[in-house]
Amino acid sequence: MSRPGTSDILNLLRTGRIELEGLLPWSSNYSFLVRVYGPLAGQPEQAMIAVYKPRQGERPLWDFPQGTLCQREVAAFLISAALGWDLIPPTVLRQGPQGIGSVQQFIAHDPECHYFTFEGNKTFRRALQKIALVDIICNNADRKGGHVLLQEAENASQADRLWAIDHGICFHSEYKLRTVIWEFAGTAIPADLLADLAALQSKMRSQLYPELQELLSKTELLGLENRLDRIIQRQTFIKPGPGRHYPWPPV
C-alpha cells in the first residue's frame, strides 16, 4: 500500500474511532497517546497513532485565554499546510474521549535527537529555515529544541526529514517569540521562501480566514497578518529582541 496523503490522514483523524493508550510523560498539559481507527486511503480499517490534547486538560496560563491551546495547534498546522511546507503533522480539532481537543498524527522519532543534535547540519538547513519562519509568523512562545523531531527514512528511496510539534502557545497578539532557532538571525530569506510567504498572504484573505477565525480571535488574526506583512517587507530573518527570547527549559 502506498503512503497515505495528508487529506487521507486528516479524514481518518477527523472521523476515526479514538482509543486511549495512556498519558504522555513530561507534558505541560494533559496529552494522551491514542490510536485512531478507520478506513485510510481506500483501505479497510487501519490504526494510526496520534497525540490527543483535550481542552479540559490545559493548564491555565496568565497570558493566553483558557481552553484555546488546542485551537492554536490546529491553526499552526493550517499555516504550515497553506505554505506547502508540511512541517507540522496533520492536526484536527474534534471530540474525543475527554472532550474536544486537538488530535495530531504521531511522528515516530528518537527523543535523543533534537534541534541541538543537528544544529548547523547543512542537510536540514532549508527545513530549519522554514520552521524559523513559521515560528516568526505564528509568534511561537515555546520553540524548544525537543519540539523539532527527526524522522528517519524508512528505506533507501526516502530521506530523513524534520517535523515541528507543540504549537499550543502561538498566535498571541503581543510579541512573544521564544525559540532556540536563532542561527539564521539577520540573514536574507531565500527568494523562493519569500514567494511562499507572499502566496500565503493571498491565501489568508481568500481561503484561510474562515477557518482561522473559528480558532483565533480578531486581534490575534490581525497580529498574524501584521507579522506576515512585516517579514515579507523586511526580507530577513529577525534578530532576538529585548528581554527573554529563549524558552525554558531549552529542550
C-alpha positions, 0 to 999 in steps of 0.5 A: 500500500502506498503512503497515505496523503495528508487529506487521507490522514486528516479524514481518518483523524477527523472521523476515526474511532479514538482509543486511549493508550495512556498519558504522555510523560513530561507534558505541560498539559494533559496529552494522551497517546491514542490510536485512531481507527478507520478506513485510510486511503481506500483501505479497510480499517487501519490504526494510526497513532496520534497525540490527543490534547483535550481542552479540559486538560490545559493548564491555565496560563496568565497570558493566553485565554483558557481552553484555546491551546488546542485551537492554536495547534490546529491553526499552526498546522493550517499555516504550515499546510497553506505554505506547502511546507508540511512541517507540522503533522496533520492536526484536527480539532474534534471530540474525543474521549475527554472532550474536544481537543486537538488530535495530531498524527504521531511522528515516530522519532528518537527523543535523543535527537533534537534541534541541538543534535543537528544544529548547523547540519547543512542537510536540514538547513532549508527545513530549519529555515522554514520552521524559523519562519513559521515560528516568526509568523505564528509568534511561537512562545515555546520553540524548544529544541525537543519540539523539532523531531527527526524522522528517519527514512524508512528505506533507501528511496526516502530521506530523513526529514524534520517535523515541528510539534507543540504549537499550543502557545502561538498566535498571541497578539503581543510579541512573544517569540521564544525559540532556540532557532536563532542561527539564521538571525539577520540573514536574507530569506531565500527568494523562493521562501519569500514567494511562499510567504507572499502566496500565503498572504493571498491565501489568508484573505481568500481561503484561510480566514474562515477557518482561522477565525473559528480558532483565533480571535480578531486581534490575534488574526490581525497580529498574524497578518501584521507579522506576515506583512512585516517579514515579507517587507523586511526580507530577513530573518529577525534578530532576538529582541529585548528581554527573554527570547529563549524558552525554558527549559531549552529542550 
